[in-house]
Amino acid sequence: MKPEVLYQHLENLLEQLDISMSYENLSDAEGRALSGLCKVKGRRFYMMDSAKGLTERIRLLRECLTELDLDEVYVLPAVRAFLEKGGEMLKGP
């Protein structure tokens, strides 16, 4: 699976879990801000540092998704394998 396609599937999983995605340039933030899951007024958001490259974004989303309960959502078998294998990048068309 191409990295761009994998990333889209990971973003879709967030949507299925009712988690909104936001891209911010966190390197310009005062203090130290990191990509990650947060809760604001009862809603969950994933703040992604827009300065991160695709490989790092995939790693960050994988890290987040492996901590969430995915039993109630459909996860493409190839994506589930990626999440369970410790983050090895999937290859193929």
PDB file of N, CA, C and O in Angstrom:
ATOM      1  N   MET A   1       0.851  -1.170   0.000  1.00  0.00           N
ATOM      2  CA  MET A   1       0.000   0.000   0.000  1.00  0.00           C
ATOM      3  C   MET A   1       0.902   1.239   0.000  1.00  0.00           C
ATOM      4  O   MET A   1       1.858   1.324   0.770  1.00  0.00           O
ATOM      5  N   LYS A   2       0.590   2.167  -0.849  1.00  0.00           N
ATOM      6  CA  LYS A   2       1.365   3.404  -0.937  1.00  0.00           C
ATOM      7  C   LYS A   2       1.155   4.233   0.333  1.00  0.00           C
ATOM      8  O   LYS A   2       0.066   4.232   0.907  1.00  0.00           O
ATOM      9  N   PRO A   3       2.197   4.936   0.765  1.00  0.00           N
ATOM     10  CA  PRO A   3       2.080   5.740   1.987  1.00  0.00           C
ATOM     11  C   PRO A   3       0.925   6.745   1.949  1.00  0.00           C
ATOM     12  O   PRO A   3       0.254   6.953   2.960  1.00  0.00           O
ATOM     13  N   GLU A   4       0.691   7.365   0.801  1.00  0.00           N
ATOM     14  CA  GLU A   4      -0.393   8.345   0.690  1.00  0.00           C
ATOM     15  C   GLU A   4      -1.754   7.687   0.934  1.00  0.00           C
ATOM     16  O   GLU A   4      -2.625   8.263   1.586  1.00  0.00           O
ATOM     17  N   VAL A   5      -1.922   6.488   0.407  1.00  0.00           N
ATOM     18  CA  VAL A   5      -3.181   5.748   0.569  1.00  0.00           C
ATOM     19  C   VAL A   5      -3.338   5.296   2.019  1.00  0.00           C
ATOM     20  O   VAL A   5      -4.423   5.404   2.591  1.00  0.00           O
ATOM     21  N   LEU A   6      -2.271   4.798   2.604  1.00  0.00           N
ATOM     22  CA  LEU A   6      -2.294   4.384   4.001  1.00  0.00           C
ATOM     23  C   LEU A   6      -2.677   5.562   4.890  1.00  0.00           C
ATOM     24  O   LEU A   6      -3.512   5.424   5.784  1.00  0.00           O
ATOM     25  N   TYR A   7      -2.077   6.702   4.648  1.00  0.00           N
ATOM     26  CA  TYR A   7      -2.374   7.884   5.456  1.00  0.00           C
ATOM     27  C   TYR A   7      -3.853   8.258   5.353  1.00  0.00           C
ATOM     28  O   TYR A   7      -4.481   8.606   6.353  1.00  0.00           O
ATOM     29  N   GLN A   8      -4.397   8.185   4.154  1.00  0.00           N
ATOM     30  CA  GLN A   8      -5.821   8.505   3.974  1.00  0.00           C
ATOM     31  C   GLN A   8      -6.698   7.542   4.771  1.00  0.00           C
ATOM     32  O   GLN A   8      -7.686   7.955   5.377  1.00  0.00           O
ATOM     33  N   HIS A   9      -6.337   6.259   4.770  1.00  0.00           N
ATOM     34  CA  HIS A   9      -7.089   5.277   5.551  1.00  0.00           C
ATOM     35  C   HIS A   9      -7.001   5.577   7.050  1.00  0.00           C
ATOM     36  O   HIS A   9      -7.989   5.429   7.771  1.00  0.00           O
ATOM     37  N   LEU A  10      -5.840   5.990   7.514  1.00  0.00           N
ATOM     38  CA  LEU A  10      -5.677   6.336   8.930  1.00  0.00           C
ATOM     39  C   LEU A  10      -6.512   7.562   9.294  1.00  0.00           C
ATOM     40  O   LEU A  10      -7.126   7.602  10.360  1.00  0.00           O
ATOM     41  N   GLU A  11      -6.534   8.555   8.417  1.00  0.00           N
ATOM     42  CA  GLU A  11      -7.383   9.732   8.640  1.00  0.00           C
ATOM     43  C   GLU A  11      -8.861   9.330   8.678  1.00  0.00           C
ATOM     44  O   GLU A  11      -9.626   9.832   9.502  1.00  0.00           O
ATOM     45  N   ASN A  12      -9.254   8.422   7.779  1.00  0.00           N
ATOM     46  CA  ASN A  12     -10.645   7.960   7.745  1.00  0.00           C
ATOM     47  C   ASN A  12     -11.029   7.246   9.036  1.00  0.00           C
ATOM     48  O   ASN A  12     -12.161   7.365   9.504  1.00  0.00           O
ATOM     49  N   LEU A  13     -10.087   6.507   9.608  1.00  0.00           N
ATOM     50  CA  LEU A  13     -10.352   5.856  10.893  1.00  0.00           C
ATOM     51  C   LEU A  13     -10.664   6.880  11.972  1.00  0.00           C
ATOM     52  O   LEU A  13     -11.566   6.674  12.783  1.00  0.00           O
ATOM     53  N   LEU A  14      -9.927   7.976  11.987  1.00  0.00           N
ATOM     54  CA  LEU A  14     -10.214   9.033  12.952  1.00  0.00           C
ATOM     55  C   LEU A  14     -11.639   9.532  12.781  1.00  0.00           C
ATOM     56  O   LEU A  14     -12.360   9.715  13.762  1.00  0.00           O
ATOM     57  N   GLU A  15     -12.047   9.751  11.535  1.00  0.00           N
ATOM     58  CA  GLU A  15     -13.416  10.198  11.252  1.00  0.00           C
ATOM     59  C   GLU A  15     -14.442   9.210  11.782  1.00  0.00           C
ATOM     60  O   GLU A  15     -15.427   9.606  12.406  1.00  0.00           O
ATOM     61  N   GLN A  16     -14.213   7.916  11.535  1.00  0.00           N
ATOM     62  CA  GLN A  16     -15.133   6.884  12.001  1.00  0.00           C
ATOM     63  C   GLN A  16     -15.253   6.892  13.530  1.00  0.00           C
ATOM     64  O   GLN A  16     -16.292   6.524  14.077  1.00  0.00           O
ATOM     65  N   LEU A  17     -14.193   7.308  14.205  1.00  0.00           N
ATOM     66  CA  LEU A  17     -14.179   7.374  15.664  1.00  0.00           C
ATOM     67  C   LEU A  17     -14.664   8.737  16.180  1.00  0.00           C
ATOM     68  O   LEU A  17     -14.567   9.028  17.372  1.00  0.00           O
ATOM     69  N   ASP A  18     -15.182   9.563  15.271  1.00  0.00           N
ATOM     70  CA  ASP A  18     -15.684  10.899  15.593  1.00  0.00           C
ATOM     71  C   ASP A  18     -14.586  11.790  16.193  1.00  0.00           C
ATOM     72  O   ASP A  18     -14.810  12.527  17.154  1.00  0.00           O
ATOM     73  N   ILE A  19     -13.408  11.695  15.599  1.00  0.00           N
ATOM     74  CA  ILE A  19     -12.275  12.533  15.995  1.00  0.00           C
ATOM     75  C   ILE A  19     -11.963  13.455  14.825  1.00  0.00           C
ATOM     76  O   ILE A  19     -11.661  12.998  13.723  1.00  0.00           O
ATOM     77  N   SER A  20     -12.039  14.749  15.074  1.00  0.00           N
ATOM     78  CA  SER A  20     -11.749  15.738  14.036  1.00  0.00           C
ATOM     79  C   SER A  20     -10.246  15.922  13.901  1.00  0.00           C
ATOM     80  O   SER A  20      -9.510  15.865  14.887  1.00  0.00           O
ATOM     81  N   MET A  21      -9.801  16.143  12.678  1.00  0.00           N
ATOM     82  CA  MET A  21      -8.377  16.335  12.400  1.00  0.00           C
ATOM     83  C   MET A  21      -8.143  17.811  12.117  1.00  0.00           C
ATOM     84  O   MET A  21      -8.901  18.446  11.384  1.00  0.00           O
ATOM     85  N   SER A  22      -7.089  18.343  12.704  1.00  0.00           N
ATOM     86  CA  SER A  22      -6.730  19.733  12.482  1.00  0.00           C
ATOM     87  C   SER A  22      -5.235  19.806  12.195  1.00  0.00           C
ATOM     88  O   SER A  22      -4.434  19.180  12.889  1.00  0.00           O
ATOM     89  N   TYR A  23      -4.865  20.563  11.179  1.00  0.00           N
ATOM     90  CA  TYR A  23      -3.458  20.761  10.828  1.00  0.00           C
ATOM     91  C   TYR A  23      -3.042  22.160  11.267  1.00  0.00           C
ATOM     92  O   TYR A  23      -3.643  23.161  10.877  1.00  0.00           O
ATOM     93  N   GLU A  24      -2.007  22.199  12.081  1.00  0.00           N
ATOM     94  CA  GLU A  24      -1.486  23.468  12.580  1.00  0.00           C
ATOM     95  C   GLU A  24       0.033  23.431  12.492  1.00  0.00           C
ATOM     96  O   GLU A  24       0.648  22.374  12.633  1.00  0.00           O
ATOM     97  N   ASN A  25       0.630  24.591  12.258  1.00  0.00           N
ATOM     98  CA  ASN A  25       2.079  24.673  12.285  1.00  0.00           C
ATOM     99  C   ASN A  25       2.489  24.823  13.744  1.00  0.00           C
ATOM    100  O   ASN A  25       2.571  25.934  14.267  1.00  0.00           O
ATOM    101  N   LEU A  26       2.743  23.693  14.392  1.00  0.00           N
ATOM    102  CA  LEU A  26       3.040  23.685  15.818  1.00  0.00           C
ATOM    103  C   LEU A  26       4.459  24.141  16.129  1.00  0.00           C
ATOM    104  O   LEU A  26       4.769  24.452  17.279  1.00  0.00           O
ATOM    105  N   SER A  27       5.318  24.183  15.128  1.00  0.00           N
ATOM    106  CA  SER A  27       6.688  24.642  15.371  1.00  0.00           C
ATOM    107  C   SER A  27       6.714  26.149  15.633  1.00  0.00           C
ATOM    108  O   SER A  27       7.672  26.653  16.219  1.00  0.00           O
ATOM    109  N   ASP A  28       5.678  26.872  15.208  1.00  0.00           N
ATOM    110  CA  ASP A  28       5.595  28.308  15.454  1.00  0.00           C
ATOM    111  C   ASP A  28       4.906  28.638  16.773  1.00  0.00           C
ATOM    112  O   ASP A  28       4.883  29.795  17.193  1.00  0.00           O
ATOM    113  N   ALA A  29       4.345  27.622  17.425  1.00  0.00           N
ATOM    114  CA  ALA A  29       3.605  27.849  18.671  1.00  0.00           C
ATOM    115  C   ALA A  29       4.551  28.240  19.788  1.00  0.00           C
ATOM    116  O   ALA A  29       5.685  27.766  19.858  1.00  0.00           O
ATOM    117  N   GLU A  30       4.066  29.119  20.667  1.00  0.00           N
ATOM    118  CA  GLU A  30       4.869  29.477  21.838  1.00  0.00           C
ATOM    119  C   GLU A  30       4.936  28.268  22.750  1.00  0.00           C
ATOM    120  O   GLU A  30       3.964  27.524  22.878  1.00  0.00           O
ATOM    121  N   GLY A  31       6.067  28.077  23.374  1.00  0.00           N
ATOM    122  CA  GLY A  31       6.225  26.907  24.225  1.00  0.00           C
ATOM    123  C   GLY A  31       6.441  25.684  23.364  1.00  0.00           C
ATOM    124  O   GLY A  31       6.848  25.788  22.207  1.00  0.00           O
ATOM    125  N   ARG A  32       6.168  24.534  23.928  1.00  0.00           N
ATOM    126  CA  ARG A  32       6.403  23.288  23.196  1.00  0.00           C
ATOM    127  C   ARG A  32       5.067  22.623  22.896  1.00  0.00           C
ATOM    128  O   ARG A  32       4.391  22.154  23.812  1.00  0.00           O
ATOM    129  N   ALA A  33       4.687  22.577  21.656  1.00  0.00           N
ATOM    130  CA  ALA A  33       3.439  21.936  21.239  1.00  0.00           C
ATOM    131  C   ALA A  33       3.763  20.737  20.366  1.00  0.00           C
ATOM    132  O   ALA A  33       4.640  20.801  19.505  1.00  0.00           O
ATOM    133  N   LEU A  34       3.050  19.643  20.596  1.00  0.00           N
ATOM    134  CA  LEU A  34       3.271  18.413  19.844  1.00  0.00           C
ATOM    135  C   LEU A  34       1.983  17.955  19.185  1.00  0.00           C
ATOM    136  O   LEU A  34       0.888  18.309  19.623  1.00  0.00           O
ATOM    137  N   SER A  35       2.123  17.167  18.131  1.00  0.00           N
ATOM    138  CA  SER A  35       0.959  16.536  17.517  1.00  0.00           C
ATOM    139  C   SER A  35       0.365  15.564  18.516  1.00  0.00           C
ATOM    140  O   SER A  35       1.087  14.940  19.294  1.00  0.00           O
ATOM    141  N   GLY A  36      -0.966  15.438  18.492  1.00  0.00           N
ATOM    142  CA  GLY A  36      -1.585  14.464  19.377  1.00  0.00           C
ATOM    143  C   GLY A  36      -3.071  14.677  19.539  1.00  0.00           C
ATOM    144  O   GLY A  36      -3.656  15.627  19.019  1.00  0.00           O
ATOM    145  N   LEU A  37      -3.659  13.758  20.281  1.00  0.00           N
ATOM    146  CA  LEU A  37      -5.086  13.752  20.542  1.00  0.00           C
ATOM    147  C   LEU A  37      -5.383  14.657  21.728  1.00  0.00           C
ATOM    148  O   LEU A  37      -4.669  14.633  22.731  1.00  0.00           O
ATOM    149  N   CYS A  38      -6.445  15.458  21.608  1.00  0.00           N
ATOM    150  CA  CYS A  38      -6.851  16.302  22.724  1.00  0.00           C
ATOM    151  C   CYS A  38      -8.374  16.369  22.765  1.00  0.00           C
ATOM    152  O   CYS A  38      -9.052  15.985  21.812  1.00  0.00           O
ATOM    153  N   LYS A  39      -8.887  16.851  23.860  1.00  0.00           N
ATOM    154  CA  LYS A  39     -10.329  16.970  24.038  1.00  0.00           C
ATOM    155  C   LYS A  39     -10.635  18.421  24.388  1.00  0.00           C
ATOM    156  O   LYS A  39     -10.037  18.996  25.298  1.00  0.00           O
ATOM    157  N   VAL A  40     -11.585  19.008  23.644  1.00  0.00           N
ATOM    158  CA  VAL A  40     -11.998  20.384  23.871  1.00  0.00           C
ATOM    159  C   VAL A  40     -13.512  20.411  23.939  1.00  0.00           C
ATOM    160  O   VAL A  40     -14.192  20.044  22.980  1.00  0.00           O
ATOM    161  N   LYS A  41     -14.042  20.851  25.083  1.00  0.00           N
ATOM    162  CA  LYS A  41     -15.494  20.933  25.283  1.00  0.00           C
ATOM    163  C   LYS A  41     -16.184  19.610  24.926  1.00  0.00           C
ATOM    164  O   LYS A  41     -17.232  19.600  24.281  1.00  0.00           O
ATOM    165  N   GLY A  42     -15.590  18.519  25.347  1.00  0.00           N
ATOM    166  CA  GLY A  42     -16.190  17.207  25.139  1.00  0.00           C
ATOM    167  C   GLY A  42     -15.954  16.583  23.775  1.00  0.00           C
ATOM    168  O   GLY A  42     -16.327  15.430  23.561  1.00  0.00           O
ATOM    169  N   ARG A  43     -15.353  17.302  22.856  1.00  0.00           N
ATOM    170  CA  ARG A  43     -15.076  16.781  21.512  1.00  0.00           C
ATOM    171  C   ARG A  43     -13.609  16.409  21.408  1.00  0.00           C
ATOM    172  O   ARG A  43     -12.742  17.085  21.962  1.00  0.00           O
ATOM    173  N   ARG A  44     -13.339  15.310  20.681  1.00  0.00           N
ATOM    174  CA  ARG A  44     -11.949  14.884  20.491  1.00  0.00           C
ATOM    175  C   ARG A  44     -11.413  15.431  19.168  1.00  0.00           C
ATOM    176  O   ARG A  44     -12.094  15.422  18.143  1.00  0.00           O
ATOM    177  N   PHE A  45     -10.170  15.907  19.230  1.00  0.00           N
ATOM    178  CA  PHE A  45      -9.476  16.454  18.073  1.00  0.00           C
ATOM    179  C   PHE A  45      -8.083  15.844  18.004  1.00  0.00           C
ATOM    180  O   PHE A  45      -7.469  15.546  19.028  1.00  0.00           O
ATOM    181  N   TYR A  46      -7.603  15.668  16.797  1.00  0.00           N
ATOM    182  CA  TYR A  46      -6.205  15.300  16.623  1.00  0.00           C
ATOM    183  C   TYR A  46      -5.518  16.484  15.975  1.00  0.00           C
ATOM    184  O   TYR A  46      -5.853  16.867  14.854  1.00  0.00           O
ATOM    185  N   MET A  47      -4.558  17.064  16.679  1.00  0.00           N
ATOM    186  CA  MET A  47      -3.788  18.190  16.163  1.00  0.00           C
ATOM    187  C   MET A  47      -2.532  17.628  15.504  1.00  0.00           C
ATOM    188  O   MET A  47      -1.697  17.018  16.171  1.00  0.00           O
ATOM    189  N   MET A  48      -2.403  17.834  14.211  1.00  0.00           N
ATOM    190  CA  MET A  48      -1.243  17.357  13.465  1.00  0.00           C
ATOM    191  C   MET A  48      -0.374  18.544  13.097  1.00  0.00           C
ATOM    192  O   MET A  48      -0.860  19.537  12.555  1.00  0.00           O
ATOM    193  N   ASP A  49       0.905  18.438  13.390  1.00  0.00           N
ATOM    194  CA  ASP A  49       1.859  19.472  13.009  1.00  0.00           C
ATOM    195  C   ASP A  49       2.008  19.451  11.492  1.00  0.00           C
ATOM    196  O   ASP A  49       2.488  18.471  10.923  1.00  0.00           O
ATOM    197  N   SER A  50       1.597  20.525  10.845  1.00  0.00           N
ATOM    198  CA  SER A  50       1.627  20.587   9.379  1.00  0.00           C
ATOM    199  C   SER A  50       3.050  20.592   8.828  1.00  0.00           C
ATOM    200  O   SER A  50       3.250  20.391   7.630  1.00  0.00           O
ATOM    201  N   ALA A  51       4.029  20.817   9.681  1.00  0.00           N
ATOM    202  CA  ALA A  51       5.419  20.824   9.233  1.00  0.00           C
ATOM    203  C   ALA A  51       6.007  19.415   9.126  1.00  0.00           C
ATOM    204  O   ALA A  51       7.100  19.244   8.585  1.00  0.00           O
ATOM    205  N   LYS A  52       5.295  18.406   9.635  1.00  0.00           N
ATOM    206  CA  LYS A  52       5.791  17.020   9.607  1.00  0.00           C
ATOM    207  C   LYS A  52       5.633  16.429   8.216  1.00  0.00           C
ATOM    208  O   LYS A  52       4.683  16.751   7.501  1.00  0.00           O
ATOM    209  N   GLY A  53       6.560  15.568   7.834  1.00  0.00           N
ATOM    210  CA  GLY A  53       6.491  14.859   6.560  1.00  0.00           C
ATOM    211  C   GLY A  53       5.524  13.685   6.644  1.00  0.00           C
ATOM    212  O   GLY A  53       5.058  13.333   7.728  1.00  0.00           O
ATOM    213  N   LEU A  54       5.230  13.091   5.519  1.00  0.00           N
ATOM    214  CA  LEU A  54       4.246  12.016   5.433  1.00  0.00           C
ATOM    215  C   LEU A  54       4.613  10.825   6.317  1.00  0.00           C
ATOM    216  O   LEU A  54       3.749  10.300   7.020  1.00  0.00           O
ATOM    217  N   THR A  55       5.843  10.396   6.298  1.00  0.00           N
ATOM    218  CA  THR A  55       6.252   9.239   7.104  1.00  0.00           C
ATOM    219  C   THR A  55       6.040   9.507   8.591  1.00  0.00           C
ATOM    220  O   THR A  55       5.577   8.630   9.321  1.00  0.00           O
ATOM    221  N   GLU A  56       6.373  10.699   9.035  1.00  0.00           N
ATOM    222  CA  GLU A  56       6.189  11.056  10.439  1.00  0.00           C
ATOM    223  C   GLU A  56       4.705  11.171  10.783  1.00  0.00           C
ATOM    224  O   GLU A  56       4.295  10.776  11.875  1.00  0.00           O
ATOM    225  N   ARG A  57       3.899  11.704   9.872  1.00  0.00           N
ATOM    226  CA  ARG A  57       2.450  11.793  10.108  1.00  0.00           C
ATOM    227  C   ARG A  57       1.846  10.403  10.249  1.00  0.00           C
ATOM    228  O   ARG A  57       0.988  10.180  11.103  1.00  0.00           O
ATOM    229  N   ILE A  58       2.289   9.471   9.415  1.00  0.00           N
ATOM    230  CA  ILE A  58       1.809   8.087   9.508  1.00  0.00           C
ATOM    231  C   ILE A  58       2.189   7.499  10.861  1.00  0.00           C
ATOM    232  O   ILE A  58       1.366   6.860  11.516  1.00  0.00           O
ATOM    233  N   ARG A  59       3.422   7.711  11.275  1.00  0.00           N
ATOM    234  CA  ARG A  59       3.873   7.184  12.567  1.00  0.00           C
ATOM    235  C   ARG A  59       3.045   7.757  13.716  1.00  0.00           C
ATOM    236  O   ARG A  59       2.646   7.029  14.626  1.00  0.00           O
ATOM    237  N   LEU A  60       2.791   9.058  13.669  1.00  0.00           N
ATOM    238  CA  LEU A  60       2.023   9.719  14.721  1.00  0.00           C
ATOM    239  C   LEU A  60       0.583   9.204  14.782  1.00  0.00           C
ATOM    240  O   LEU A  60       0.060   8.953  15.868  1.00  0.00           O
ATOM    241  N   LEU A  61      -0.054   9.047  13.624  1.00  0.00           N
ATOM    242  CA  LEU A  61      -1.429   8.540  13.621  1.00  0.00           C
ATOM    243  C   LEU A  61      -1.477   7.093  14.070  1.00  0.00           C
ATOM    244  O   LEU A  61      -2.402   6.694  14.778  1.00  0.00           O
ATOM    245  N   ARG A  62      -0.493   6.301  13.668  1.00  0.00           N
ATOM    246  CA  ARG A  62      -0.436   4.914  14.116  1.00  0.00           C
ATOM    247  C   ARG A  62      -0.332   4.857  15.632  1.00  0.00           C
ATOM    248  O   ARG A  62      -1.027   4.082  16.288  1.00  0.00           O
ATOM    249  N   GLU A  63       0.538   5.683  16.173  1.00  0.00           N
ATOM    250  CA  GLU A  63       0.726   5.743  17.623  1.00  0.00           C
ATOM    251  C   GLU A  63      -0.593   6.065  18.332  1.00  0.00           C
ATOM    252  O   GLU A  63      -0.919   5.451  19.348  1.00  0.00           O
ATOM    253  N   CYS A  64      -1.335   7.007  17.806  1.00  0.00           N
ATOM    254  CA  CYS A  64      -2.619   7.395  18.380  1.00  0.00           C
ATOM    255  C   CYS A  64      -3.645   6.269  18.245  1.00  0.00           C
ATOM    256  O   CYS A  64      -4.295   5.897  19.222  1.00  0.00           O
ATOM    257  N   LEU A  65      -3.787   5.733  17.042  1.00  0.00           N
ATOM    258  CA  LEU A  65      -4.830   4.742  16.772  1.00  0.00           C
ATOM    259  C   LEU A  65      -4.621   3.432  17.525  1.00  0.00           C
ATOM    260  O   LEU A  65      -5.593   2.753  17.856  1.00  0.00           O
ATOM    261  N   THR A  66      -3.386   3.070  17.796  1.00  0.00           N
ATOM    262  CA  THR A  66      -3.153   1.826  18.524  1.00  0.00           C
ATOM    263  C   THR A  66      -3.579   1.943  19.987  1.00  0.00           C
ATOM    264  O   THR A  66      -3.711   0.929  20.672  1.00  0.00           O
ATOM    265  N   GLU A  67      -3.796   3.159  20.470  1.00  0.00           N
ATOM    266  CA  GLU A  67      -4.251   3.378  21.842  1.00  0.00           C
ATOM    267  C   GLU A  67      -5.779   3.434  21.943  1.00  0.00           C
ATOM    268  O   GLU A  67      -6.322   3.464  23.047  1.00  0.00           O
ATOM    269  N   LEU A  68      -6.472   3.448  20.806  1.00  0.00           N
ATOM    270  CA  LEU A  68      -7.930   3.581  20.802  1.00  0.00           C
ATOM    271  C   LEU A  68      -8.604   2.240  20.556  1.00  0.00           C
ATOM    272  O   LEU A  68      -8.007   1.319  19.999  1.00  0.00           O
ATOM    273  N   ASP A  69      -9.863   2.146  20.983  1.00  0.00           N
ATOM    274  CA  ASP A  69     -10.649   0.937  20.773  1.00  0.00           C
ATOM    275  C   ASP A  69     -11.202   0.955  19.347  1.00  0.00           C
ATOM    276  O   ASP A  69     -12.041   1.789  19.006  1.00  0.00           O
ATOM    277  N   LEU A  70     -10.724   0.032  18.527  1.00  0.00           N
ATOM    278  CA  LEU A  70     -11.147  -0.031  17.123  1.00  0.00           C
ATOM    279  C   LEU A  70     -12.120  -1.188  16.876  1.00  0.00           C
ATOM    280  O   LEU A  70     -12.427  -1.502  15.726  1.00  0.00           O
ATOM    281  N   ASP A  71     -12.604  -1.821  17.942  1.00  0.00           N
ATOM    282  CA  ASP A  71     -13.482  -2.986  17.790  1.00  0.00           C
ATOM    283  C   ASP A  71     -14.808  -2.662  17.112  1.00  0.00           C
ATOM    284  O   ASP A  71     -15.386  -3.527  16.454  1.00  0.00           O
ATOM    285  N   GLU A  72     -15.298  -1.445  17.258  1.00  0.00           N
ATOM    286  CA  GLU A  72     -16.614  -1.090  16.729  1.00  0.00           C
ATOM    287  C   GLU A  72     -16.574  -0.436  15.352  1.00  0.00           C
ATOM    288  O   GLU A  72     -17.615  -0.030  14.836  1.00  0.00           O
ATOM    289  N   VAL A  73     -15.395  -0.328  14.753  1.00  0.00           N
ATOM    290  CA  VAL A  73     -15.286   0.279  13.422  1.00  0.00           C
ATOM    291  C   VAL A  73     -14.625  -0.705  12.463  1.00  0.00           C
ATOM    292  O   VAL A  73     -13.809  -1.536  12.861  1.00  0.00           O
ATOM    293  N   TYR A  74     -14.999  -0.590  11.192  1.00  0.00           N
ATOM    294  CA  TYR A  74     -14.370  -1.440  10.183  1.00  0.00           C
ATOM    295  C   TYR A  74     -12.986  -0.888   9.869  1.00  0.00           C
ATOM    296  O   TYR A  74     -12.820   0.297   9.580  1.00  0.00           O
ATOM    297  N   VAL A  75     -12.001  -1.771   9.934  1.00  0.00           N
ATOM    298  CA  VAL A  75     -10.630  -1.405   9.577  1.00  0.00           C
ATOM    299  C   VAL A  75     -10.197  -2.347   8.462  1.00  0.00           C
ATOM    300  O   VAL A  75     -10.211  -3.566   8.628  1.00  0.00           O
ATOM    301  N   LEU A  76      -9.819  -1.781   7.343  1.00  0.00           N
ATOM    302  CA  LEU A  76      -9.319  -2.548   6.219  1.00  0.00           C
ATOM    303  C   LEU A  76      -8.248  -3.518   6.715  1.00  0.00           C
ATOM    304  O   LEU A  76      -7.360  -3.101   7.458  1.00  0.00           O
ATOM    305  N   PRO A  77      -8.298  -4.797   6.334  1.00  0.00           N
ATOM    306  CA  PRO A  77      -7.324  -5.769   6.846  1.00  0.00           C
ATOM    307  C   PRO A  77      -5.865  -5.338   6.690  1.00  0.00           C
ATOM    308  O   PRO A  77      -5.067  -5.572   7.598  1.00  0.00           O
ATOM    309  N   ALA A  78      -5.500  -4.727   5.590  1.00  0.00           N
ATOM    310  CA  ALA A  78      -4.114  -4.282   5.392  1.00  0.00           C
ATOM    311  C   ALA A  78      -3.753  -3.179   6.385  1.00  0.00           C
ATOM    312  O   ALA A  78      -2.618  -3.117   6.859  1.00  0.00           O
ATOM    313  N   VAL A  79      -4.704  -2.319   6.697  1.00  0.00           N
ATOM    314  CA  VAL A  79      -4.456  -1.238   7.652  1.00  0.00           C
ATOM    315  C   VAL A  79      -4.373  -1.810   9.062  1.00  0.00           C
ATOM    316  O   VAL A  79      -3.520  -1.398   9.848  1.00  0.00           O
ATOM    317  N   ARG A  80      -5.246  -2.749   9.387  1.00  0.00           N
ATOM    318  CA  ARG A  80      -5.193  -3.397  10.698  1.00  0.00           C
ATOM    319  C   ARG A  80      -3.843  -4.103  10.878  1.00  0.00           C
ATOM    320  O   ARG A  80      -3.248  -4.040  11.954  1.00  0.00           O
ATOM    321  N   ALA A  81      -3.365  -4.769   9.833  1.00  0.00           N
ATOM    322  CA  ALA A  81      -2.066  -5.435   9.892  1.00  0.00           C
ATOM    323  C   ALA A  81      -0.961  -4.411  10.142  1.00  0.00           C
ATOM    324  O   ALA A  81      -0.052  -4.663  10.933  1.00  0.00           O
ATOM    325  N   PHE A  82      -1.031  -3.264   9.478  1.00  0.00           N
ATOM    326  CA  PHE A  82      -0.052  -2.206   9.685  1.00  0.00           C
ATOM    327  C   PHE A  82      -0.065  -1.736  11.144  1.00  0.00           C
ATOM    328  O   PHE A  82       0.988  -1.568  11.758  1.00  0.00           O
ATOM    329  N   LEU A  83      -1.251  -1.529  11.684  1.00  0.00           N
ATOM    330  CA  LEU A  83      -1.361  -1.066  13.063  1.00  0.00           C
ATOM    331  C   LEU A  83      -0.813  -2.096  14.050  1.00  0.00           C
ATOM    332  O   LEU A  83      -0.196  -1.734  15.052  1.00  0.00           O
ATOM    333  N   GLU A  84      -1.039  -3.363  13.768  1.00  0.00           N
ATOM    334  CA  GLU A  84      -0.639  -4.433  14.687  1.00  0.00           C
ATOM    335  C   GLU A  84       0.828  -4.846  14.561  1.00  0.00           C
ATOM    336  O   GLU A  84       1.391  -5.403  15.504  1.00  0.00           O
ATOM    337  N   LYS A  85       1.456  -4.583  13.410  1.00  0.00           N
ATOM    338  CA  LYS A  85       2.823  -5.042  13.172  1.00  0.00           C
ATOM    339  C   LYS A  85       3.889  -4.138  13.751  1.00  0.00           C
ATOM    340  O   LYS A  85       5.075  -4.347  13.498  1.00  0.00           O
ATOM    341  N   GLY A  86       3.504  -3.162  14.504  1.00  0.00           N
ATOM    342  CA  GLY A  86       4.531  -2.297  15.065  1.00  0.00           C
ATOM    343  C   GLY A  86       4.952  -1.184  14.131  1.00  0.00           C
ATOM    344  O   GLY A  86       6.003  -0.575  14.327  1.00  0.00           O
ATOM    345  N   GLY A  87       4.155  -0.911  13.127  1.00  0.00           N
ATOM    346  CA  GLY A  87       4.419   0.235  12.281  1.00  0.00           C
ATOM    347  C   GLY A  87       5.250   0.004  11.054  1.00  0.00           C
ATOM    348  O   GLY A  87       5.685   0.962  10.415  1.00  0.00           O
ATOM    349  N   GLU A  88       5.488  -1.258  10.702  1.00  0.00           N
ATOM    350  CA  GLU A  88       6.230  -1.514   9.472  1.00  0.00           C
ATOM    351  C   GLU A  88       5.433  -0.932   8.301  1.00  0.00           C
ATOM    352  O   GLU A  88       4.222  -1.132   8.200  1.00  0.00           O
ATOM    353  N   MET A  89       6.126  -0.212   7.427  1.00  0.00           N
ATOM    354  CA  MET A  89       5.452   0.385   6.276  1.00  0.00           C
ATOM    355  C   MET A  89       5.023  -0.696   5.303  1.00  0.00           C
ATOM    356  O   MET A  89       5.816  -1.567   4.943  1.00  0.00           O
ATOM    357  N   LEU A  90       3.762  -0.641   4.875  1.00  0.00           N
ATOM    358  CA  LEU A  90       3.277  -1.618   3.900  1.00  0.00           C
ATOM    359  C   LEU A  90       3.775  -1.263   2.519  1.00  0.00           C
ATOM    360  O   LEU A  90       3.873  -0.084   2.176  1.00  0.00           O
ATOM    361  N   LYS A  91       4.083  -2.239   1.743  1.00  0.00           N
ATOM    362  CA  LYS A  91       4.575  -2.040   0.380  1.00  0.00           C
ATOM    363  C   LYS A  91       3.526  -2.524  -0.602  1.00  0.00           C
ATOM    364  O   LYS A  91       2.615  -3.271  -0.244  1.00  0.00           O
ATOM    365  N   GLY A  92       3.665  -2.098  -1.822  1.00  0.00           N
ATOM    366  CA  GLY A  92       2.790  -2.600  -2.867  1.00  0.00           C
ATOM    367  C   GLY A  92       2.175  -1.487  -3.665  1.00  0.00           C
ATOM    368  O   GLY A  92       2.463  -0.314  -3.426  1.00  0.00           O
ATOM    369  N   PRO A  93       1.313  -1.844  -4.629  1.00  0.00           N
ATOM    370  CA  PRO A  93       0.706  -0.840  -5.506  1.00  0.00           C
ATOM    371  C   PRO A  93      -0.297   0.021  -4.798  1.00  0.00           C
ATOM    372  O   PRO A  93      -0.889   0.910  -5.410  1.00  0.00           O
TER     373      PRO A  93
END
